[in-house]
């Protein structure tokens, strides 16, 4: 069994205005069911991680919402960051705290806001990754590409270690379309989904080798975590920690040293990055229209969404108002109490630009 770590941060700017800094996408039911993304993540991990061995690393603003949505998760397993310090500090904090509680633990890190269609296959892949981790490898779960994708980083795979386990020769940045096409054609590359499995002692040793300042700070924080000194030590050390991703801080250097391996994941993974993606992965009507959330009727029995002669439309009704569309093709409509978004589906990635502009204006509706 694993100790499962779920980093739960960020605001999902490409899903604005549904996702906000104070109410990010992992707290929303974007799974095609009543489950929120973080609830679905915990449920998906249940076969490999007991709830008492499941941890969520999150910020101060998100902790109450997580506690409400995961009422059976022990309070001591919600690790609250005073401020964002990027993924290495978040994942490293969890590794250090787990190592204090169980020095021989194998932990896995899984984002709070991804979708997986085939839960049984997901568990099978994690079992393979755990086997590699117990051999002392820093394991990643790479995603078998279904198409050339420019929005993800890639893992360049090397030789076979055992069964499905292959070495990772190099982490590749998000490529151009031509390069991504060549990656997929070669069969040697997987999407980097930022899913990791490793022994905590192996990870912390590599963190100490490459990032000694970050390692030492996290070890001091973890030593105080279950004591009355936690807040004092956390407040003193956390703001001084280097702000860096785990890929840059540890995994790229570890791959160069031959310490990283991967198993391919073919379990219907999606990172739910924007509204266009939601339109692709959630159930649609015969015309390809997708209505996100519980949207059949309002309490009074009136339709919350009325679509006529429309196709490929993604509607997110969140205000309680009737949303009606006539003659629309491949558009996104998001209706919230204080903001409405309308855009073509092929511009879904650009929603972040609106958020950036609102931020520059000092607008609080982000």
C-alpha positions as CSV (number, residue, x, y, z in Angstrom):
1,X,0.0,0.0,0.0
2,X,1.0,3.6,-0.7
3,X,1.0,6.8,1.2
4,X,-1.0,9.0,-1.2
5,X,-0.2,12.7,-1.5
6,X,-2.6,15.0,-3.3
7,X,-1.2,18.5,-4.0
8,X,-4.2,20.8,-4.2
9,X,-3.3,24.3,-5.3
10,X,-3.7,26.7,-8.1
11,X,-6.8,28.4,-9.4
12,X,-7.4,26.8,-12.8
13,X,-7.3,30.1,-14.7
14,X,-8.4,28.5,-18.0
15,X,-11.6,27.4,-16.2
16,X,-12.5,31.0,-15.1
17,X,-15.1,32.2,-14.1
18,X,-16.2,28.8,-12.7
19,X,-12.8,28.2,-11.1
20,X,-11.5,31.1,-8.9
21,X,-8.6,31.6,-6.6
22,X,-10.8,30.9,-3.6
23,X,-12.8,28.1,-5.2
24,X,-10.5,26.3,-7.6
25,X,-11.5,23.6,-10.0
26,X,-10.7,20.6,-7.8
27,X,-13.6,21.6,-5.5
28,X,-16.1,21.5,-8.4
29,X,-18.1,18.5,-9.7
30,X,-16.5,18.3,-13.2
31,X,-16.5,14.5,-13.3
32,X,-19.8,13.9,-15.0
33,X,-21.2,12.9,-11.5
34,X,-21.9,14.6,-8.3
35,X,-18.3,14.0,-7.1
36,X,-15.9,16.8,-7.2
37,X,-12.5,16.3,-8.7
38,X,-10.7,16.0,-5.4
39,X,-13.4,13.5,-4.1
40,X,-12.9,11.5,-7.2
41,X,-9.2,11.5,-6.8
42,X,-9.4,10.2,-3.2
43,X,-11.9,7.5,-4.3
44,X,-9.7,6.4,-7.2
45,X,-6.7,6.0,-4.8
46,X,-8.6,4.0,-2.2
47,X,-7.5,0.6,-3.5
48,X,-3.9,1.5,-3.0
49,X,-3.9,4.0,-0.1
50,X,-5.9,3.8,3.1
51,X,-7.6,7.0,4.1
52,X,-5.4,7.3,7.1
53,X,-2.4,7.2,4.7
54,X,-3.8,9.8,2.3
55,X,-2.6,13.4,2.6
56,X,-3.6,16.6,0.9
57,X,-1.2,19.5,0.6
58,X,-3.0,22.8,0.2
59,X,-3.2,26.5,1.0
60,X,-4.9,28.3,3.8
61,X,-7.8,29.4,1.7
62,X,-8.6,26.0,0.3
63,X,-8.2,23.9,3.5
64,X,-11.8,24.5,4.9
65,X,-13.3,23.4,1.6
66,X,-11.2,20.3,1.4
67,X,-12.1,19.4,5.0
68,X,-15.8,19.8,4.1
69,X,-15.6,17.7,1.0
70,X,-13.4,15.0,2.6
71,X,-14.9,14.7,6.1
72,X,-13.3,11.3,6.8
73,X,-9.8,12.5,6.1
74,X,-7.9,12.9,9.3
75,X,-7.3,16.6,10.1
76,X,-3.6,15.8,10.7
77,X,-3.4,14.6,7.0
78,X,-4.3,18.0,5.6
79,X,-0.9,19.7,5.3
80,X,-1.4,23.5,5.0
81,X,1.1,25.7,3.3
82,X,1.3,29.2,4.6
83,X,2.0,30.4,1.0
84,X,2.6,28.9,-2.4
85,X,6.2,27.8,-2.9
86,X,5.7,25.6,-6.0
87,X,5.5,21.9,-6.3
88,X,8.8,20.8,-4.8
89,X,8.1,22.4,-1.5
90,X,4.6,21.0,-1.4
91,X,5.5,17.5,-2.3
92,X,8.7,17.6,-0.3
93,X,6.8,18.7,2.8
94,X,4.6,15.7,2.5
95,X,7.5,13.4,1.9
96,X,9.3,14.8,5.0
97,X,6.2,14.5,7.2
98,X,5.5,11.0,6.0
99,X,9.2,10.0,6.6
100,X,8.8,11.3,10.2
101,X,5.8,9.1,10.7
102,X,6.9,6.1,8.6
103,X,10.5,6.1,7.5
104,X,10.1,3.1,5.2
105,X,7.0,4.5,3.4
106,X,6.4,4.5,-0.3
107,X,4.5,7.6,-1.4
108,X,2.7,8.6,-4.6
109,X,1.9,12.1,-5.6
110,X,-1.3,12.7,-7.7
111,X,-2.9,16.0,-8.7
112,X,-6.2,16.8,-7.2
113,X,-7.8,17.9,-10.5
114,X,-7.3,15.2,-13.1
115,X,-9.8,12.8,-14.5
116,X,-9.3,9.0,-15.0
117,X,-11.8,6.9,-16.9
118,X,-10.5,3.4,-16.2
119,X,-9.9,3.2,-12.4
120,X,-9.1,-0.5,-12.4
121,X,-6.3,0.0,-15.0
122,X,-5.1,3.0,-13.0
123,X,-4.6,0.8,-10.0
124,X,-2.7,-1.8,-12.1
125,X,-0.3,0.8,-13.3
126,X,0.3,2.1,-9.8
127,X,1.1,-1.4,-8.7
128,X,3.8,-1.5,-11.3
129,X,5.1,1.9,-10.3
130,X,5.2,0.8,-6.7
131,X,7.3,-2.2,-7.6
132,X,9.8,0.1,-9.3
133,X,9.8,2.4,-6.3
134,X,10.6,-0.4,-4.0
135,X,13.7,-1.1,-6.1
136,X,14.9,2.4,-5.2
137,X,13.8,4.1,-8.4
138,X,12.1,7.5,-8.6
139,X,9.0,6.5,-10.6
140,X,6.8,8.5,-12.8
141,X,3.5,7.5,-14.4
142,X,3.7,8.6,-18.0
143,X,0.7,8.8,-20.2
144,X,0.6,7.0,-23.5
145,X,0.0,9.8,-26.0
146,X,-3.2,9.6,-28.1
147,X,-2.2,12.5,-30.3
148,X,0.6,15.1,-30.7
149,X,0.0,17.5,-27.8
150,X,1.8,20.8,-27.4
151,X,0.3,21.6,-24.0
152,X,2.2,18.9,-22.0
153,X,5.8,18.1,-21.3
154,X,7.1,14.7,-22.4
155,X,9.2,11.9,-20.9
156,X,11.9,10.4,-23.2
157,X,12.0,6.7,-22.4
158,X,15.1,4.6,-22.5
159,X,15.8,0.9,-21.8
160,X,13.5,-1.6,-20.2
161,X,14.2,-2.3,-16.6
162,X,11.6,-5.0,-15.8
163,X,8.2,-5.7,-17.3
164,X,6.6,-2.3,-18.2
165,X,9.2,-0.3,-16.3
166,X,11.5,1.8,-18.5
167,X,14.2,4.3,-17.6
168,X,13.5,8.0,-18.2
169,X,16.4,9.5,-20.1
170,X,15.2,13.0,-20.2
171,X,12.3,15.4,-19.3
172,X,11.3,17.4,-22.4
173,X,9.6,20.8,-22.3
174,X,6.3,21.5,-24.1
175,X,7.1,21.0,-27.7
176,X,6.0,22.6,-31.0
177,X,3.5,20.6,-33.0
178,X,6.1,19.3,-35.4
179,X,8.3,18.1,-32.5
180,X,5.3,16.6,-30.7
181,X,4.3,14.7,-33.9
182,X,7.8,13.2,-34.1
183,X,7.7,12.3,-30.4
184,X,4.4,10.4,-30.9
185,X,5.6,8.8,-34.1
186,X,8.8,7.5,-32.5
187,X,7.0,5.6,-29.7
188,X,9.7,6.6,-27.2
189,X,7.8,9.4,-25.5
190,X,5.1,9.6,-22.9
191,X,3.2,12.6,-21.6
192,X,4.5,13.9,-18.3
193,X,1.4,13.9,-16.1
194,X,3.3,14.8,-12.9
195,X,2.4,11.6,-11.2
196,X,5.2,10.2,-9.0
197,X,5.8,7.1,-6.9
198,X,8.9,6.7,-4.7
199,X,10.3,5.6,-1.4
200,X,10.4,8.7,0.8
201,X,14.0,8.0,1.9
202,X,15.1,7.8,-1.7
203,X,13.4,11.0,-2.7
204,X,14.7,12.9,0.3
205,X,18.2,11.7,-0.3
206,X,18.1,13.0,-3.9
207,X,16.5,16.2,-2.7
208,X,19.4,16.7,-0.3
209,X,21.9,16.0,-3.1
210,X,20.4,18.5,-5.5
211,X,18.6,21.1,-3.3
212,X,20.3,21.0,0.1
213,X,18.7,24.3,1.3
214,X,15.2,23.1,0.4
215,X,15.9,19.7,1.9
216,X,17.2,21.0,5.2
217,X,14.3,23.5,5.6
218,X,11.7,20.8,5.0
219,X,13.4,18.4,7.4
220,X,13.3,21.0,10.1
221,X,9.6,21.8,9.5
222,X,8.7,18.1,9.4
223,X,10.5,17.5,12.7
224,X,8.3,20.1,14.3
225,X,5.1,19.2,12.4
226,X,3.5,17.0,15.1
227,X,4.6,19.2,17.9
228,X,3.6,22.5,19.5
229,X,6.4,24.2,17.7
230,X,4.9,23.7,14.2
231,X,3.6,27.2,13.6
232,X,6.7,28.9,14.9
233,X,9.1,26.7,12.8
234,X,6.8,26.8,9.7
235,X,6.5,30.6,9.9
236,X,10.3,31.0,10.3
237,X,11.4,28.6,7.6
238,X,8.7,28.3,4.9
239,X,9.1,31.8,3.4
240,X,12.8,31.2,2.9
241,X,12.4,27.9,0.9
242,X,13.4,28.0,-2.8
243,X,10.4,28.3,-5.1
244,X,10.9,25.6,-7.7
245,X,9.0,22.8,-9.3
246,X,9.8,19.2,-8.4
247,X,10.7,18.4,-12.1
248,X,13.4,21.1,-12.2
249,X,14.5,20.6,-8.6
250,X,14.9,16.9,-8.5
251,X,13.5,14.8,-11.4
252,X,15.6,16.2,-14.3
253,X,18.8,15.8,-12.4
254,X,17.8,12.4,-11.1
255,X,17.0,11.3,-14.6
256,X,20.5,12.4,-15.8
257,X,21.9,10.2,-13.0
258,X,19.9,7.2,-14.1
259,X,17.6,7.2,-11.1
260,X,14.2,7.8,-12.8
261,X,11.9,5.3,-14.5
262,X,8.4,5.2,-15.7
263,X,5.4,3.0,-16.5
264,X,3.1,3.9,-19.3
265,X,-0.5,4.8,-18.3
266,X,-3.3,4.0,-20.6
267,X,-6.2,4.6,-18.3
268,X,-8.1,7.4,-20.0
269,X,-6.3,10.3,-18.2
270,X,-7.2,14.0,-18.7
271,X,-6.0,17.0,-16.9
272,X,-9.2,19.0,-17.4
273,X,-7.3,22.0,-18.5
274,X,-10.0,24.0,-20.1
275,X,-13.7,24.1,-21.1
276,X,-13.0,22.6,-24.5
277,X,-11.5,19.6,-22.8
278,X,-14.6,19.3,-20.6
279,X,-16.7,19.2,-23.8
280,X,-14.6,16.3,-25.0
281,X,-14.6,14.1,-21.9
282,X,-18.1,14.7,-20.3
283,X,-21.3,13.1,-21.6
284,X,-22.9,14.9,-24.5
285,X,-26.2,14.9,-26.3
286,X,-26.7,13.8,-29.9
287,X,-25.6,17.2,-31.2
288,X,-22.4,17.1,-29.1
289,X,-23.7,19.7,-26.5
290,X,-22.4,19.3,-23.0
291,X,-24.0,20.8,-19.9
292,X,-21.7,20.8,-16.9
293,X,-23.1,20.1,-13.5
294,X,-26.6,19.3,-12.3
295,X,-28.5,21.1,-14.9
296,X,-31.6,19.3,-15.9
297,X,-34.1,21.6,-14.1
298,X,-34.3,24.2,-11.5
299,X,-36.3,23.6,-8.3
300,X,-39.4,25.1,-10.0
301,X,-39.1,22.6,-12.8
302,X,-38.1,25.1,-15.4
303,X,-35.2,24.2,-17.7
304,X,-31.9,25.7,-16.6
305,X,-30.4,25.4,-20.0
306,X,-32.3,25.6,-23.3
307,X,-30.4,24.8,-26.5
308,X,-32.0,25.1,-29.9
309,X,-30.3,24.3,-33.2
310,X,-27.0,24.3,-31.4
311,X,-24.1,21.8,-31.7
312,X,-20.8,21.3,-29.9
313,X,-21.7,23.8,-27.2
314,X,-20.4,23.6,-23.7
315,X,-22.7,25.3,-21.1
316,X,-21.8,25.8,-17.4
317,X,-24.9,27.1,-15.6
318,X,-24.0,28.3,-12.2
319,X,-26.1,31.4,-11.6
320,X,-29.6,29.9,-11.3
321,X,-30.7,31.9,-14.4
322,X,-32.0,30.3,-17.5
323,X,-29.2,30.0,-20.2
324,X,-30.6,29.8,-23.7
325,X,-28.6,29.4,-26.9
326,X,-29.9,29.5,-30.5
327,X,-28.0,28.5,-33.6
328,X,-24.7,28.2,-31.7
329,X,-21.8,26.1,-33.0
330,X,-18.7,25.1,-30.9
331,X,-19.0,27.8,-28.3
332,X,-18.5,27.9,-24.5
333,X,-21.0,29.7,-22.2
334,X,-20.2,29.9,-18.5
335,X,-22.8,31.8,-16.4
336,X,-21.9,32.6,-12.8
337,X,-23.6,35.1,-10.4
338,X,-21.0,37.8,-11.0
339,X,-19.4,37.0,-14.4
340,X,-20.3,35.5,-17.8
341,X,-17.9,34.0,-20.3
342,X,-18.7,33.4,-23.9
343,X,-16.0,32.3,-26.4
344,X,-15.4,29.8,-29.2
345,X,-14.2,26.4,-28.1
346,X,-11.0,26.7,-30.1
347,X,-10.1,29.7,-28.0
348,X,-10.6,28.0,-24.6
349,X,-6.8,28.0,-23.9
350,X,-6.9,31.8,-24.1
351,X,-9.3,32.3,-21.2
352,X,-6.2,32.7,-19.1
353,X,-5.5,36.0,-20.9
354,X,-8.8,37.4,-19.6
355,X,-7.8,36.4,-16.0
356,X,-4.4,38.0,-16.5
357,X,-6.0,41.3,-17.6
358,X,-8.4,41.2,-14.7
359,X,-5.5,40.7,-12.4
360,X,-3.7,43.7,-13.9
361,X,-6.8,45.8,-13.3
362,X,-7.0,44.7,-9.7
363,X,-10.3,43.0,-10.2
364,X,-11.3,40.7,-7.3
365,X,-13.4,38.4,-9.5
366,X,-10.6,36.1,-10.2
